[in-house]
């Protein structure tokens, strides 16, 4: 397995394909497996880079709490380790927030941005909207059966810390999700990269919030994916892949 030393931590990384550089940023309590379909599809036409943040997937946890600032610092160090000056960024959930902040704070590093199920502050999560990002899958059928928590299964299979450490990771993520990010919508007017904002119509990110993000970024596009929740990348992978590839082809 391929690991890179990033800011003092050994983080798992994968690179595939050839062409313009695309960086995939996974969500909270996710691994690269959640983006595997997008990774493999994009690698047919692009050089795709992806890594797993501390405490996620194959990367060991850290003693400190998580923060989006650390996520940005690790992402910049990862780009530097590969000699990448600028990339197309595709982020999901926590990865989408990191992507937004990266485009805002380091515009020279972001050629374009696809932000899937991002939020600007914790207040967006309401009881009606699911009370935060869902870690389980929604009901799978009219019978109301609930699918197994695939991310927890992946964690138990991949994590060097062992399956029992999942609850510690989730506790730190809940502290992150209830305190960060704190992004002023007006500040998004400074983003210059072509941007696609995406979320599900049944997401824990209300469609109106996704509209606010898109409307705050000059020229941004908005896609609300029908029949999907916060797990939209697993629920409609082919449709999302088509939307992402079409967006990149326009650039």
C-alpha positions in Angstrom: 0.0 0.0 0.0 1.1 3.5 -0.8 1.5 6.0 2.1 2.8 9.5 2.1 4.3 11.4 5.1 2.0 14.4 5.4 2.5 16.9 8.2 4.0 14.2 10.4 1.3 11.5 9.7 1.4 8.6 7.3 -1.6 9.0 5.1 -2.8 6.4 2.5 -2.8 7.6 -1.1 -3.8 6.4 -4.5 -3.0 7.8 -8.0 -4.2 6.5 -11.3 -4.7 7.6 -14.9 -3.2 10.3 -17.1 -4.2 13.8 -18.1 -5.3 16.9 -16.2 -5.0 16.4 -12.4 -8.2 15.7 -10.4 -8.1 15.5 -6.6 -10.9 13.6 -4.8 -11.6 14.5 -1.1 -13.8 12.0 0.8 -16.4 12.7 3.5 -16.3 12.3 7.2 -16.2 8.7 8.5 -15.7 7.7 4.8 -12.8 6.1 3.0 -11.7 6.3 -0.6 -14.1 3.3 -1.2 -17.0 5.7 -1.0 -15.6 7.4 -4.1 -14.2 4.3 -5.8 -16.7 4.5 -8.7 -15.8 8.1 -9.4 -12.1 7.4 -9.0 -12.1 4.6 -11.5 -14.3 6.4 -14.0 -12.4 9.6 -14.0 -9.0 7.8 -14.2 -10.0 6.9 -17.8 -9.5 10.5 -18.9 -7.7 12.3 -16.0 -4.8 11.7 -13.6 -6.7 11.1 -10.3 -5.2 11.7 -6.9 -6.8 10.8 -3.6 -5.8 10.3 0.0 -7.4 9.3 3.3 -7.3 11.8 6.1 -6.2 10.8 9.6 -8.6 8.5 11.3 -10.3 7.6 8.0 -9.9 4.5 5.9 -6.4 3.1 6.0 -4.9 6.1 7.7 -4.3 5.8 11.5 -6.0 8.2 13.9 -4.4 11.1 15.7 -4.7 12.2 19.3 -5.9 15.7 18.5 -9.5 16.6 17.5 -10.3 17.1 13.8 -10.7 20.5 12.1 -11.2 21.7 8.6 -8.1 23.9 9.0 -6.1 20.7 9.4 -7.9 19.2 6.4 -6.8 22.1 4.3 -3.2 22.0 5.6 -3.0 18.2 4.8 -4.5 18.8 1.4 -2.0 21.5 0.5 0.9 19.3 1.8 -0.4 16.4 -0.3 -0.5 18.6 -3.4 3.0 19.8 -2.7 4.2 16.2 -2.2 3.1 15.4 -5.7 4.3 18.7 -7.2 0.8 19.7 -8.1 0.4 23.5 -8.5 -3.4 23.4 -9.3 -6.0 20.6 -9.6 -9.7 20.0 -10.3 -11.1 19.4 -6.9 -14.1 17.0 -6.3 -15.1 16.8 -2.6 -18.0 15.1 -0.8 -19.4 16.2 2.5 -16.4 17.1 4.8 -14.3 16.9 1.6 -16.6 19.4 -0.1 -16.2 21.8 2.8 -12.5 21.5 2.6 -12.8 22.1 -1.2 -14.8 25.2 -0.7 -12.4 26.6 1.9 -9.4 25.7 -0.3 -10.9 27.5 -3.3 -11.6 30.5 -1.0 -8.3 30.7 0.8 -5.9 29.2 -1.9 -7.5 30.0 -5.2 -4.3 29.4 -7.2 -4.4 25.7 -6.2 -8.0 25.1 -7.5 -8.7 24.9 -11.2 -12.3 24.0 -10.7 -14.5 22.7 -7.8 -17.3 20.2 -7.5 -18.7 20.4 -3.9 -21.2 17.6 -3.1 -23.3 18.0 0.1 -21.3 20.9 1.6 -22.6 23.2 4.4 -21.4 26.6 5.6 -22.2 26.2 9.3 -23.7 23.6 11.7 -26.9 25.5 12.1 -28.1 24.2 8.7 -28.8 20.8 10.3 -32.3 20.8 11.6 -34.4 17.9 12.9 -36.5 18.0 9.7 -33.3 17.8 7.7 -31.9 14.8 9.5 -30.0 16.4 12.4 -26.6 16.3 10.6 -24.9 14.1 8.1 -26.3 10.6 8.0 -23.9 7.8 8.8 -26.3 5.0 8.0 -28.1 4.4 4.7 -31.7 5.4 4.2 -34.5 2.8 3.9 -33.7 0.6 0.9 -37.2 -0.2 -0.2 -40.9 0.1 0.4 -40.6 -2.6 3.0 -38.6 -0.1 5.0 -35.6 -2.3 5.5 -32.4 -0.4 6.4 -29.2 -1.3 4.7 -26.1 -2.0 6.8 -23.9 1.0 7.6 -21.4 0.4 4.7 -19.0 3.1 6.0 -18.7 1.4 9.4 -18.1 -1.9 7.6 -15.4 -0.3 5.5 -13.9 1.2 8.6 -13.7 -2.1 10.4 -12.1 -3.7 7.4 -9.6 -1.0 6.6 -8.6 0.9 9.7 -5.2 0.1 11.2 -6.7 1.2 14.6 -9.3 -1.7 14.5 -13.0 -1.8 14.3 -13.5 -0.8 17.9 -11.9 2.6 17.4 -14.8 3.7 15.2 -16.8 5.2 18.1 -13.8 7.4 19.1 -13.6 8.7 15.5 -17.3 9.3 15.4 -17.2 11.2 18.7 -14.5 13.5 17.3 -16.5 14.0 14.1 -19.6 14.9 16.0 -17.6 17.6 17.8 -16.4 18.9 14.4 -19.8 18.8 12.8 -21.5 20.7 15.7 -18.9 23.5 15.8 -17.6 23.9 12.2 -17.4 25.2 9.6 -18.2 28.9 10.1 -18.2 30.3 6.5 -19.8 33.7 5.7 -21.9 33.2 2.5 -20.8 36.7 1.4 -17.2 35.6 1.4 -17.8 33.0 -1.3 -18.0 35.8 -3.8 -14.2 35.7 -3.8 -14.1 32.2 -5.3 -12.9 32.4 -8.9 -12.8 28.7 -9.9 -15.6 27.3 -12.0 -17.8 25.6 -9.4 -20.6 23.0 -9.4 -22.6 22.7 -6.2 -24.5 19.4 -5.7 -26.7 17.8 -3.1 -29.6 15.4 -2.7 -33.2 16.6 -2.7 -33.6 14.7 0.6 -30.2 15.5 1.9 -29.4 16.6 5.5 -28.2 19.7 3.6 -31.5 21.4 2.7 -31.7 22.3 -1.0 -32.2 26.0 0.0 -28.8 25.9 1.6 -27.1 24.4 -1.5 -28.9 27.2 -3.5 -27.4 29.8 -1.1 -23.9 28.4 -1.6 -24.3 28.3 -5.4 -25.8 31.8 -5.6 -23.0 33.2 -3.5 -20.3 32.0 -5.9 -20.0 33.9 -9.2 -21.1 31.7 -12.1 -21.6 28.6 -10.0 -23.8 25.8 -11.2 -26.3 23.9 -9.0 -27.5 20.4 -9.3 -30.1 18.9 -6.9 -30.0 15.1 -7.4 -33.6 13.6 -7.2 -34.5 10.8 -4.8 -31.3 11.0 -2.8 -30.2 11.8 0.7 -26.7 12.6 2.1 -25.5 9.3 0.8 -26.2 10.4 -2.8 -22.8 9.3 -4.2 -23.8 5.7 -3.3 -27.4 6.1 -4.2 -27.0 7.6 -7.7 -23.4 7.0 -8.6 -23.9 6.8 -12.4 -25.9 10.1 -12.5 -23.4 11.9 -10.3 -20.6 10.6 -12.4 -22.3 11.9 -15.6 -22.9 15.3 -14.0 -19.3 15.6 -12.8 -17.8 14.5 -16.2 -20.0 16.8 -18.1 -19.0 19.7 -15.8 -15.3 19.0 -16.3 -15.8 18.6 -20.1 -17.2 22.2 -20.2 -14.0 23.7 -18.8 
